[in-house]
Amino acid sequence: MTAAPDPGAGPVIGLDLGGTKIAAALVGPDGTVLRRHTRPTPARAGARAVLDALAGAAREVDDGARAIGVAAAGVVDPRGGVVTSATDAITGWAGTALAAGLHERTGLPVACDNDVRATAATELAALPHPDASLLYVAVGTGVGGAVAVDGRMLHGSAGIAGHLGHVPSPEAADLPCTCGRRGHLEAIASGPAITALYERLSGRPAARLQEVAERAGAGDADARRAITTGARATGRATGGLANALGPHRVVVGGGVPHIGDLYWSALTDAFTAELMAPLRHLRPVPPRLGADAAVRGAALLTRTEPLHGTPARHTGRAVPPHTPGGPA
């Protein structure tokens, strides 16, 4: 279930952990961002270094916060406070006792969830009906997602619900995926995957997706084909999922959709071509909150998910930290 702002509560810290950077914010009871801080993610230094960096980022914005919410990369189980699975974007991240480790470093109770699901919660909270359904897709370095049905965000076994990048995609054929399998959507639709496809098509190197987008804008046919292939793959998969789930709103976020109209048009056309008749009115839309969505979603976790750890500055109910065999 989603939660409305609580004017009687104190501020909380929202942390957004990605493979390249950590964003931190002090968020007021009405959802206003009061302070901000960013720093690089020490992604190759191991889980303990990442937890240290998260704690350091939290201290930079703290001013009487009552709790911390973490929106983190990987498959996250908010009930156990643990990263149950992860790609190699952050070395040794799978198995990390995220909530317990961060509580030990800060003294504050910690709630956590997958980063895309936390961001999607802000979209769900903004929908006018309490029983609304939502499909959220995030296309960036990887492809993630979140699903809410009848007003409730789905977590699933081990917190894996919503990992839409790992549905089969015809466009991906036999391409290797970051999860270790083959033929998944992420292998053709993520930013690095589109860039790699361009390199295969053209025989020319490209340092990043933005370079591919610039070449497409200049008329490079291979660049246009790479971008539209990735976009169509995302649109087709999302349209099929919409048929299965019947969402009231479909949101496509992440960095990749920002490369321009060529991408967005191809995605939308492929999405609408898949829809069954009752959903023909549905169109994918960008996120409402822009750059602050993830940290505000992380802050919202402190009110919708279990708080782990004995509180040092918190008077509400918390649960004991879960400490599996993974690093903390």
Beta strands, then each sheet from edge to edge (+ up, - down):
strand 1: 12-17
strand 2: 21-27
strand 3: 33-40
strand 4: 68-72
strand 5: 75-77
strand 6: 82-85
strand 7: 110-114
strand 8: 134-139
strand 9: 143-149
strand 10: 152-153
strand 11: 249-253
strand 12: 284-285
sheet 1: 3+ 2- 1+ 4+ 7+
sheet 2: 5+ 6-
sheet 3: 10+ 9- 8+ 11+ 12+
end
